[in-house]
Amino acid sequence: QVQLVESGGGLVQAGGSLRLSCAASGRILSINAMGWYRQTPGKLRELVAAITSTGSARYADSVKDRFSISRDNAKNTVYLQMNSLKPEDTAVYYCNANVLGGGISYQNIWGQGTQVTVSS
């Protein structure tokens, strides 16, 4: 069974930076896209950034030029560098990965979430 474990969340002042990490573990044959989503109470989960296995990235308009996504395929890990944080970035951040494990098809796996709080 494949699991995603996130780390790096916390409390930071506006204008500060945080780096989130998400490591996939278990029986992994291949990982396609990996990404970060975020959710606040009463709102739908939204895409923050995603990256393909070959390194092509895309971002939500609200975080372009402030956030950067990267991955280490050898470590099955994806990162999210968040700079110039704003109070509106406060949310629970979830890691997502499209993984081929022991089955015959790719599955969408979610991490447990990590809280990011930006104070004004």
N, CA, C and O atoms as a DFTB+ gen file, in Angstrom:
480 C
 N C O
     1  1       0.842      -1.190       0.000
     2  2       0.000       0.000       0.000
     3  2       0.879       1.242       0.000
     4  3       1.854       1.322       0.746
     5  1       0.532       2.200      -0.831
     6  2       1.325       3.409      -0.952
     7  2       0.788       4.477      -0.006
     8  3      -0.423       4.667       0.111
     9  1       1.698       5.166       0.664
    10  2       1.317       6.264       1.548
    11  2       2.098       7.514       1.175
    12  3       3.224       7.443       0.681
    13  1       1.471       8.661       1.422
    14  2       2.129       9.953       1.255
    15  2       2.217      10.612       2.622
    16  3       1.219      10.715       3.334
    17  1       3.405      11.054       2.983
    18  2       3.600      11.703       4.278
    19  2       4.139      13.104       4.046
    20  3       5.211      13.291       3.470
    21  1       3.363      14.095       4.512
    22  2       3.748      15.489       4.341
    23  2       4.448      16.009       5.577
    24  3       4.252      15.504       6.682
    25  1       5.264      17.023       5.373
    26  2       5.920      17.709       6.485
    27  2       6.247      19.131       6.063
    28  3       6.257      19.456       4.876
    29  1       6.517      19.977       7.058
    30  2       6.975      21.334       6.766
    31  2       5.970      22.426       7.010
    32  3       6.305      23.603       6.872
    33  1       4.743      22.083       7.368
    34  2       3.771      23.123       7.645
    35  2       4.081      23.836       8.952
    36  3       4.989      23.451       9.689
    37  1       3.308      24.885       9.227
    38  2       3.513      25.608      10.467
    39  2       2.966      27.007      10.409
    40  3       2.176      27.352       9.531
    41  1       3.402      27.815      11.368
    42  2       2.966      29.204      11.496
    43  2       4.092      30.122      11.041
    44  3       5.243      29.961      11.446
    45  1       3.746      31.081      10.200
    46  2       4.741      32.015       9.685
    47  2       4.085      33.380       9.522
    48  3       2.880      33.476       9.293
    49  1       4.883      34.428       9.641
    50  2       4.359      35.770       9.431
    51  2       4.237      36.071       7.942
    52  3       4.935      35.487       7.113
    53  1       3.350      36.982       7.628
    54  2       3.195      37.410       6.236
    55  2       4.535      37.890       5.691
    56  3       5.287      38.600       6.358
    57  1       4.809      37.474       4.447
    58  2       6.082      37.797       3.834
    59  2       7.141      36.739       4.029
    60  3       8.193      36.776       3.390
    61  1       6.865      35.795       4.911
    62  2       7.824      34.744       5.198
    63  2       7.750      33.590       4.206
    64  3       7.031      33.644       3.209
    65  1       8.520      32.541       4.512
    66  2       8.619      31.386       3.622
    67  2       8.456      30.088       4.397
    68  3       8.759      30.006       5.587
    69  1       7.974      29.091       3.697
    70  2       7.906      27.727       4.212
    71  2       8.196      26.770       3.063
    72  3       7.967      27.087       1.896
    73  1       8.704      25.594       3.419
    74  2       8.918      24.570       2.410
    75  2       8.217      23.301       2.854
    76  3       8.508      22.757       3.920
    77  1       7.294      22.834       2.034
    78  2       6.581      21.589       2.305
    79  2       7.254      20.443       1.558
    80  3       7.752      20.601       0.444
    81  1       7.249      19.282       2.214
    82  2       7.778      18.069       1.586
    83  2       6.716      16.987       1.659
    84  3       5.894      16.958       2.575
    85  1       6.748      16.108       0.685
    86  2       5.816      14.972       0.660
    87  2       6.549      13.776       0.082
    88  3       6.980      13.791      -1.072
    89  1       6.686      12.739       0.898
    90  2       7.395      11.539       0.474
    91  2       6.424      10.384       0.307
    92  3       5.596      10.124       1.180
    93  1       6.529       9.703      -0.806
    94  2       5.720       8.514      -1.067
    95  2       6.502       7.280      -0.640
    96  3       7.701       7.169      -0.894
    97  1       5.802       6.352       0.013
    98  2       6.451       5.119       0.453
    99  2       5.537       3.930       0.205
   100  3       4.331       4.088       0.019
   101  1       6.119       2.749       0.204
   102  2       5.372       1.536      -0.070
   103  2       5.841       0.934      -1.380
   104  3       6.923       1.243      -1.881
   105  1       5.000       0.069      -1.918
   106  2       5.350      -0.580      -3.169
   107  2       5.024       0.358      -4.322
   108  3       3.860       0.530      -4.682
   109  1       6.048       0.960      -4.893
   110  2       5.879       1.951      -5.949
   111  2       6.620       1.506      -7.197
   112  3       7.832       1.295      -7.178
   113  1       5.874       1.369      -8.274
   114  2       6.490       1.037      -9.552
   115  2       6.750       2.289     -10.375
   116  3       7.757       2.390     -11.075
   117  1       5.832       3.236     -10.282
   118  2       5.975       4.467     -11.059
   119  2       5.045       5.528     -10.480
   120  3       3.982       5.215      -9.942
   121  1       5.463       6.794     -10.599
   122  2       4.613       7.905     -10.200
   123  2       4.493       8.874     -11.370
   124  3       5.497       9.345     -11.904
   125  1       3.285       9.161     -11.754
   126  2       3.059      10.174     -12.788
   127  2       3.097      11.552     -12.136
   128  3       4.097      11.931     -11.528
   129  1       2.025      12.284     -12.263
   130  2       1.989      13.638     -11.704
   131  2       1.951      13.614     -10.184
   132  3       1.388      12.707      -9.571
   133  1       2.559      14.627      -9.594
   134  2       2.461      14.881      -8.156
   135  2       2.046      16.334      -7.985
   136  3       2.335      17.180      -8.832
   137  1       1.372      16.610      -6.893
   138  2       0.911      17.980      -6.745
   139  2       0.544      18.334      -5.320
   140  3       0.531      17.498      -4.417
   141  1       0.246      19.611      -5.161
   142  2      -0.204      20.147      -3.875
   143  2      -1.549      20.832      -4.063
   144  3      -1.754      21.586      -5.014
   145  1      -2.446      20.560      -3.152
   146  2      -3.762      21.182      -3.106
   147  2      -3.905      21.827      -1.735
   148  3      -3.148      21.527      -0.812
   149  1      -4.877      22.709      -1.617
   150  2      -5.145      23.295      -0.307
   151  2      -6.648      23.477      -0.129
   152  3      -7.416      23.580      -1.086
   153  1      -7.023      23.512       1.147
   154  2      -8.443      23.623       1.476
   155  2      -8.616      24.418       2.748
   156  3      -7.876      24.247       3.716
   157  1      -9.621      25.305       2.728
   158  2     -10.015      26.050       3.923
   159  2     -11.448      25.661       4.265
   160  3     -12.176      25.188       3.392
   161  1     -11.868      25.848       5.514
   162  2     -13.213      25.428       5.927
   163  2     -14.298      26.024       5.038
   164  3     -14.312      27.225       4.769
   165  1     -15.191      25.176       4.596
   166  2     -16.325      25.619       3.800
   167  2     -16.027      25.801       2.327
   168  3     -16.910      26.176       1.557
   169  1     -14.801      25.541       1.928
   170  2     -14.439      25.712       0.526
   171  2     -13.957      24.395      -0.082
   172  3     -13.532      23.486       0.631
   173  1     -14.030      24.313      -1.392
   174  2     -13.550      23.129      -2.088
   175  2     -12.024      23.094      -2.081
   176  3     -11.357      24.126      -2.008
   177  1     -11.502      21.894      -2.157
   178  2     -10.060      21.742      -2.267
   179  2      -9.623      22.261      -3.638
   180  3     -10.248      21.954      -4.653
   181  1      -8.559      23.042      -3.658
   182  2      -8.127      23.649      -4.913
   183  2      -6.676      23.293      -5.218
   184  3      -5.861      23.100      -4.316
   185  1      -6.381      23.212      -6.495
   186  2      -5.013      22.935      -6.921
   187  2      -4.134      24.149      -6.658
   188  3      -4.499      25.281      -6.975
   189  1      -2.974      23.894      -6.075
   190  2      -1.971      24.940      -5.871
   191  2      -0.900      24.828      -6.949
   192  3      -0.589      25.802      -7.634
   193  1      -0.343      23.631      -7.090
   194  2       0.708      23.405      -8.089
   195  2       0.804      21.915      -8.361
   196  3       0.513      21.092      -7.493
   197  1       1.213      21.579      -9.574
   198  2       1.399      20.190      -9.953
   199  2       2.622      20.077     -10.846
   200  3       3.019      21.034     -11.510
   201  1       3.216      18.877     -10.848
   202  2       4.420      18.662     -11.649
   203  2       4.388      17.253     -12.222
   204  3       4.046      16.295     -11.530
   205  1       4.748      17.142     -13.489
   206  2       4.767      15.832     -14.135
   207  2       6.062      15.101     -13.789
   208  3       6.956      15.662     -13.155
   209  1       6.146      13.861     -14.207
   210  2       7.346      13.070     -13.938
   211  2       8.571      13.616     -14.665
   212  3       9.705      13.341     -14.274
   213  1       8.339      14.389     -15.722
   214  2       9.447      14.974     -16.479
   215  2       9.743      16.409     -16.071
   216  3      10.609      17.059     -16.656
   217  1       9.019      16.907     -15.062
   218  2       9.343      18.217     -14.501
   219  2       8.537      19.390     -15.010
   220  3       8.839      20.535     -14.673
   221  1       7.535      19.141     -15.802
   222  2       6.686      20.232     -16.275
   223  2       5.726      20.632     -15.166
   224  3       5.012      19.789     -14.622
   225  1       5.708      21.918     -14.830
   226  2       4.929      22.390     -13.681
   227  2       3.832      23.362     -14.112
   228  3       3.941      24.053     -15.125
   229  1       2.789      23.386     -13.316
   230  2       1.748      24.395     -13.500
   231  2       1.293      24.871     -12.144
   232  3       1.396      24.150     -11.151
   233  1       0.777      26.116     -12.104
   234  2       0.440      26.758     -10.847
   235  2      -0.924      27.435     -10.918
   236  3      -1.384      27.833     -11.989
   237  1      -1.553      27.555      -9.768
   238  2      -2.728      28.403      -9.646
   239  2      -2.277      29.849      -9.832
   240  3      -1.169      30.219      -9.443
   241  1      -3.134      30.651     -10.422
   242  2      -2.778      32.055     -10.667
   243  2      -2.415      32.774      -9.370
   244  3      -1.561      33.660      -9.364
   245  1      -3.058      32.395      -8.289
   246  2      -2.872      33.091      -7.019
   247  2      -1.493      32.875      -6.402
   248  3      -1.098      33.614      -5.501
   249  1      -0.756      31.866      -6.879
   250  2       0.547      31.582      -6.274
   251  2       1.696      31.702      -7.260
   252  3       2.859      31.540      -6.890
   253  1       1.371      31.987      -8.518
   254  2       2.441      32.132      -9.512
   255  2       3.433      33.194      -9.046
   256  3       3.042      34.199      -8.452
   257  1       4.685      32.972      -9.311
   258  2       5.786      33.889      -8.974
   259  2       6.089      33.918      -7.480
   260  3       7.014      34.612      -7.059
   261  1       5.331      33.178      -6.670
   262  2       5.620      33.110      -5.228
   263  2       5.959      31.689      -4.791
   264  3       6.805      31.496      -3.918
   265  1       5.309      30.697      -5.388
   266  2       5.507      29.303      -5.021
   267  2       6.266      28.580      -6.131
   268  3       6.173      28.938      -7.305
   269  1       7.013      27.561      -5.733
   270  2       7.745      26.756      -6.705
   271  2       7.641      25.284      -6.319
   272  3       7.929      24.910      -5.182
   273  1       7.229      24.457      -7.269
   274  2       7.114      23.027      -7.027
   275  2       8.284      22.308      -7.676
   276  3       8.725      22.680      -8.763
   277  1       8.778      21.290      -7.016
   278  2       9.864      20.481      -7.570
   279  2       9.704      19.054      -7.061
   280  3       8.921      18.800      -6.146
   281  1      10.447      18.125      -7.655
   282  2      10.365      16.747      -7.199
   283  2      11.706      16.061      -7.381
   284  3      12.514      16.421      -8.236
   285  1      11.908      15.056      -6.538
   286  2      13.081      14.200      -6.624
   287  2      12.571      12.807      -6.916
   288  3      12.089      12.119      -6.016
   289  1      12.670      12.382      -8.162
   290  2      12.108      11.094      -8.554
   291  2      12.815       9.913      -7.861
   292  3      12.196       8.882      -7.597
   293  1      14.077      10.073      -7.579
   294  2      14.820       8.997      -6.918
   295  2      14.323       8.769      -5.493
   296  3      14.408       7.664      -4.959
   297  1      13.799       9.842      -4.886
   298  2      13.295       9.755      -3.513
   299  2      11.775       9.704      -3.452
   300  3      11.202       9.661      -2.364
   301  1      11.116       9.708      -4.605
   302  2       9.641       9.724      -4.646
   303  2       9.086      10.846      -3.781
   304  3       8.131      10.653      -3.029
   305  1       9.689      12.004      -3.895
   306  2       9.344      13.133      -3.038
   307  2       9.044      14.373      -3.884
   308  3       9.694      14.640      -4.894
   309  1       8.039      15.112      -3.431
   310  2       7.688      16.376      -4.064
   311  2       7.785      17.478      -3.020
   312  3       7.486      17.268      -1.844
   313  1       8.208      18.654      -3.469
   314  2       8.400      19.790      -2.584
   315  2       7.565      20.977      -3.064
   316  3       7.239      21.096      -4.245
   317  1       7.233      21.845      -2.115
   318  2       6.585      23.097      -2.457
   319  2       7.276      24.203      -1.666
   320  3       7.136      24.294      -0.446
   321  1       8.019      25.032      -2.375
   322  2       8.662      26.186      -1.760
   323  2       7.700      27.356      -1.843
   324  3       7.297      27.770      -2.930
   325  1       7.338      27.882      -0.684
   326  2       6.360      28.967      -0.629
   327  2       7.038      30.225      -0.098
   328  3       7.482      30.261       1.049
   329  1       7.113      31.240      -0.925
   330  2       7.721      32.511      -0.557
   331  2       6.673      33.623      -0.563
   332  3       5.588      33.471      -1.124
   333  1       7.018      34.731       0.065
   334  2       6.117      35.895       0.113
   335  2       4.710      35.480       0.531
   336  3       3.726      35.871      -0.097
   337  1       4.627      34.697       1.577
   338  2       3.337      34.168       2.014
   339  2       2.394      35.270       2.458
   340  3       2.808      36.283       3.021
   341  1       1.114      35.048       2.190
   342  2       0.061      35.992       2.530
   343  2      -0.936      35.307       3.467
   344  3      -1.036      34.080       3.472
   345  1      -1.668      36.083       4.252
   346  2      -2.674      35.470       5.133
   347  2      -3.672      34.606       4.365
   348  3      -4.164      33.612       4.898
   349  1      -3.975      34.971       3.130
   350  2      -4.929      34.181       2.342
   351  2      -4.354      32.838       1.887
   352  3      -5.084      32.019       1.329
   353  1      -3.072      32.600       2.113
   354  2      -2.483      31.289       1.843
   355  2      -2.744      30.302       2.988
   356  3      -2.433      29.117       2.871
   357  1      -3.307      30.788       4.077
   358  2      -3.616      29.922       5.212
   359  2      -4.601      28.837       4.796
   360  3      -5.670      29.132       4.261
   361  1      -4.243      27.591       5.042
   362  2      -5.074      26.459       4.621
   363  2      -4.411      25.169       5.096
   364  3      -3.280      25.171       5.582
   365  1      -5.145      24.073       4.941
   366  2      -4.525      22.757       5.059
   367  2      -4.039      22.378       3.658
   368  3      -4.801      22.418       2.692
   369  1      -2.785      22.018       3.567
   370  2      -2.174      21.664       2.289
   371  2      -2.067      20.150       2.183
   372  3      -1.566      19.479       3.085
   373  1      -2.548      19.628       1.060
   374  2      -2.560      18.190       0.825
   375  2      -1.664      17.837      -0.359
   376  3      -1.673      18.504      -1.394
   377  1      -0.902      16.785      -0.175
   378  2      -0.102      16.238      -1.250
   379  2      -0.930      15.207      -2.024
   380  3      -1.754      14.496      -1.450
   381  1      -0.697      15.145      -3.311
   382  2      -1.409      14.195      -4.163
   383  2      -0.425      13.575      -5.141
   384  3       0.488      14.243      -5.627
   385  1      -0.617      12.290      -5.425
   386  2       0.250      11.628      -6.397
   387  2      -0.531      10.569      -7.149
   388  3      -1.405       9.903      -6.594
   389  1      -0.204      10.429      -8.401
   390  2      -0.803       9.410      -9.258
   391  2       0.196       8.266      -9.362
   392  3       1.218       8.377     -10.040
   393  1      -0.116       7.150      -8.671
   394  2       0.894       6.132      -8.407
   395  2       0.503       4.781      -8.987
   396  3      -0.647       4.355      -8.882
   397  1       1.467       4.122      -9.593
   398  2       1.319       2.724      -9.985
   399  2       2.039       1.895      -8.923
   400  3       3.267       1.895      -8.835
   401  1       1.238       1.187      -8.117
   402  2       1.810       0.366      -7.061
   403  2       1.761      -1.092      -7.441
   404  3       2.351      -1.501      -8.441
   405  1       1.060      -1.880      -6.646
   406  2       1.000      -3.302      -6.948
   407  2      -0.105      -3.680      -7.904
   408  3      -0.177      -4.828      -8.342
   409  1      -0.970      -2.737      -8.237
   410  2      -2.087      -3.033      -9.121
   411  2      -1.722      -2.891     -10.584
   412  3      -0.550      -2.779     -10.943
   413  1      -2.749      -2.897     -11.425
   414  2      -2.514      -2.807     -12.862
   415  2      -2.807      -1.432     -13.407
   416  3      -2.638      -1.184     -14.601
   417  1      -3.249      -0.531     -12.539
   418  2      -3.555       0.817     -12.998
   419  2      -3.084       1.842     -11.971
   420  3      -2.874       1.525     -10.800
   421  1      -2.926       3.070     -12.436
   422  2      -2.508       4.154     -11.547
   423  2      -3.661       4.527     -10.615
   424  3      -4.830       4.504     -10.999
   425  1      -3.297       4.868      -9.392
   426  2      -4.273       5.300      -8.398
   427  2      -3.919       6.684      -7.883
   428  3      -2.749       7.055      -7.793
   429  1      -4.952       7.435      -7.548
   430  2      -4.782       8.772      -6.992
   431  2      -4.672       8.664      -5.476
   432  3      -5.615       8.234      -4.811
   433  1      -3.536       9.051      -4.936
   434  2      -3.273       8.916      -3.504
   435  2      -3.183      10.306      -2.876
   436  3      -2.631      11.229      -3.475
   437  1      -3.730      10.451      -1.664
   438  2      -3.691      11.721      -0.931
   439  2      -2.913      11.554       0.363
   440  3      -2.946      10.501       1.000
   441  1      -2.213      12.616       0.736
   442  2      -1.592      12.665       2.049
   443  2      -2.614      13.085       3.096
   444  3      -3.774      13.352       2.780
   445  1      -2.167      13.141       4.350
   446  2      -3.077      13.436       5.447
   447  2      -3.297      14.930       5.640
   448  3      -4.215      15.337       6.353
   449  1      -2.467      15.743       5.013
   450  2      -2.623      17.187       5.115
   451  2      -1.700      17.792       6.153
   452  3      -1.391      17.167       7.168
   453  1      -1.262      19.015       5.890
   454  2      -0.429      19.742       6.842
   455  2      -0.915      21.197       6.888
   456  3      -1.165      21.819       5.856
   457  1      -1.039      21.712       8.099
   458  2      -1.589      23.055       8.282
   459  2      -0.523      24.111       8.013
   460  3       0.601      24.030       8.508
   461  1      -0.908      25.096       7.218
   462  2      -0.072      26.285       7.012
   463  2      -0.880      27.493       7.477
   464  3      -1.987      27.727       6.991
   465  1      -0.335      28.250       8.405
   466  2      -1.008      29.429       8.917
   467  2      -0.098      30.644       8.737
   468  3       1.045      30.657       9.194
   469  1      -0.626      31.656       8.064
   470  2       0.148      32.875       7.816
   471  2      -0.503      34.018       8.592
   472  3      -1.655      34.370       8.338
   473  1       0.221      34.582       9.516
   474  2      -0.326      35.668      10.334
   475  2      -0.006      37.023       9.698
   476  3       1.020      37.205       9.042
   477  1      -0.914      37.948       9.917
   478  2      -0.731      39.290       9.321
   479  2       0.023      40.228      10.254
   480  3       0.258      41.386       9.908
